[in-house]
Amino acid sequence: MASSLQGRDLLSIADLSADEITAILDSAAAAKSGADLGAPLQGGSIAMIFQRPSNRTRVSFEVAVHRLGGHPIPLFNPEVQLGERESAGDISRILDRYVDGIVARLVSHRDLVTIAQAARSPVINALTDSEHPCQVLADCLTVREALGHLEGARVTYIGDGNNVCTSWIYAAALSGVDFRIVCPPGYEPARGVLDRGEALGGREVSISNDVEGALRDTDIVYTDVWASMGQEAERERRREDFRALQVNDALLAKAPGARVMHCLPAHRGEEITDSVIDGPRSIVFDQAENRLWVQMALLALIYGADTPPRVDALKGPVGAVA
């Protein structure tokens, strides 16, 4: 059976259907359990544009491409100088003549859209100022591992209404997650993002400044850095505005039994403390590992003729979090 993702771009979580998210997570869990996703990239090459620094994204995508039989070609901003040395459209048209797809980690989502419009081969969003879909797909896999289900999971996101938060709003709407956002006044997601999420899932996202109420029955406490994607100049003001929302032992005590997630990199001692990120309720590093499995699954579904095996067809555990 051919995958519905074959030959497709992934610019936003909202590009996916609920069934396609499930297919990615099933394939990722299968790969994590030892299933062979084949070599759909055999003889092919993937260009990877990094306009912003990268650790997890670069390594996980390079390993994923290699394991699927392909050749990853990382390109960094001093080489590409997107929008300076050449336009986003020209870079895309040139790469499209050489490679079988583009993975792009960019400052501007508008540039990503331009690249996708100019390319005939698939383009994958590895982060922009608007969204971080591959991160949130890995997050969804982590939630499913930790709880045994994704639909109905109660996830409380504490932080800025940023690109990660946006992708979570769309993923939650499509997957039936009870997604709650806690942020200081003025840091809410854009109205257009909330409206799009509501249109995808048929219900409003809960937004509050009251962390205690949001945590009362939550399954997952999720946080992110307080300043990123060009906001570093605002760091001192943001540090003051978010101070009461630090994920520490006192805050975690208000969420009995909840697991802790962070998309990394973490500013330890700022948005999260060492005792929490290194503590027994943290699944942060399982979450980081899952970037690899999700990206392998996504690439296999985009480039493979057949849907990889579902995890329930395999023997043994599915990397469940103890």
Secondary structure, 3 states (H helix, E strand, C coil): CCCCCCCCCECCHHHCCHHHHHHHHHHHHHHHCCCCCCCCCCCCEEEEEECCCCCHHHHHHHHHHHHCCCEEEEEEHHHHCECCCECHHHHHHHHHHHCCCEEEECCCHHHHHHHHHHCCCCEEEEECCCCCHHHHHHHHHHHHHHHCCCCCCEEEEECCCCHHHHHHHHHHHHHCCEEEEECCCCCCCCHHHHHHHHHHHCCCCEEECCHHHHHCCCCEEEECCCCCCCCHHHHHHHHHHHHHHCECHHHHCCCCCCEEEECCCCCECCCECHHHHCCCCECHHHHHHHHHHHHHHHHHHHHCCCCCCCHHHCCCCCCCCC
